[in-house]
Amino acid sequence: LGDLPGHLVTAPAIGAGSAAMRSAATGRAPQNWSLRPTQPPRASVEQKAAVQAECVYRTGQRVSHPRFGEGIVISSQINGGDEEVSVIFQEAGPKKLMAGFANLTILG
């Protein structure tokens, strides 16, 4: 909006957004806005190890599913209190399964 002439940009007269709109029209950020993007905190090595320790299925394990047949685990992670297991099955192809519902059997 900073590239537009000021007479073409109008701000609403009411609401919390009006000050922000005026600031956008002038090209200046409001003082309470942070100009730095925020990022979620990264998991530490210890946290990753703790999550990995909870996983039952490991990359490279051979598993069997009652419907999809035999496959190989390509990844596994804890998700919402359950383990999400990605498996490539010989016949059914790639699938993402929740271990609590999938009824997978580890073959070796």
For each residue, the residues with C-beta under 8 A, 3 or more apart:
1: 4 9 24 25 27
2: 24 25 26 27
3:
4: 1 8 9 25
5: 8 9
6: 9 25 26
7:
8: 4 5
9: 1 4 5 6 21 24 25
10:
11: 18 21 22 25
12: 15 17 18 21
13: 18
14: 18
15: 12 18
16: 19 20
17: 12 20 21
18: 11 12 13 14 15 21 22
19: 16 22 23 30
20: 16 17 23 24 30 33
21: 9 11 12 17 18 24 25
22: 11 18 19 25 26
23: 19 20 26 28 29 30
24: 1 2 9 20 21 27
25: 1 2 4 6 9 11 21 22
26: 2 6 22 23
27: 1 2 24
28: 23
29: 23 33 35
30: 19 20 23 33
31:
32:
33: 20 29 30
34: 38
35: 29
36:
37:
38: 34
39: 42
40:
41:
42: 39
43: 47 48 51
44: 47 48
45: 48 49
46: 49 50
47: 43 44 50 51
48: 43 44 45 51 52
49: 45 46 52 53
50: 46 47 53 54
51: 43 47 48 54 55 77 78
52: 48 49 55
53: 49 50
54: 50 51 78 83
55: 51 52 58 76 77 78 83
56: 76 83 99 106
57: 61 63 73 76 83 85 99 104 106
58: 55 61 73 76
59: 73 74 75 76
60: 72 73
61: 57 58 72 73 106 107 108
62: 70 71 72 73 106 107 108
63: 57 70 71 72 73 85 87 104 105 106 107
64: 69 70 71 104 105 107
65: 68 69 71 87 89 95 97 102 103 104 105
66: 103
67: 92
68: 65 71 87 89 91 92 95
69: 64 65 89 90 91 92
70: 62 63 64 89 90 107
71: 62 63 64 65 68 87 88 89 90 92 95
72: 60 61 62 63 87 88
73: 57 58 59 60 61 62 63 76 85 86 87
74: 59 86 87 88 94
75: 59 85 86
76: 55 56 57 58 59 73 83 84 85 86 99
77: 51 55 83 84
78: 51 54 55 81 82 83 84
79: 82 83 84 98
80:
81: 78
82: 78 79 98 99 100 101
83: 54 55 56 57 76 77 78 79 98 99 100
84: 76 77 78 79 96 97 98 99
85: 57 63 73 75 76 96 97 98 99 102 104
86: 73 74 75 76 94 95 96 97
87: 63 65 68 71 72 73 74 94 95 97 104
88: 71 72 74 93 94 95
89: 65 68 69 70 71 92 93 94 95
90: 69 70 71
91: 68 69
92: 67 68 69 71 89 95
93: 88 89
94: 74 86 87 88 89
95: 65 68 71 86 87 88 89 92
96: 84 85 86
97: 65 84 85 86 87 101 102 104
98: 79 82 83 84 85 101 102
99: 56 57 76 82 83 84 85 102 104
100: 82 83
101: 82 97 98
102: 65 85 97 98 99
103: 65 66
104: 57 63 64 65 85 87 97 99
105: 63 64 65
106: 56 57 61 62 63
107: 61 62 63 64 70
108: 61 62
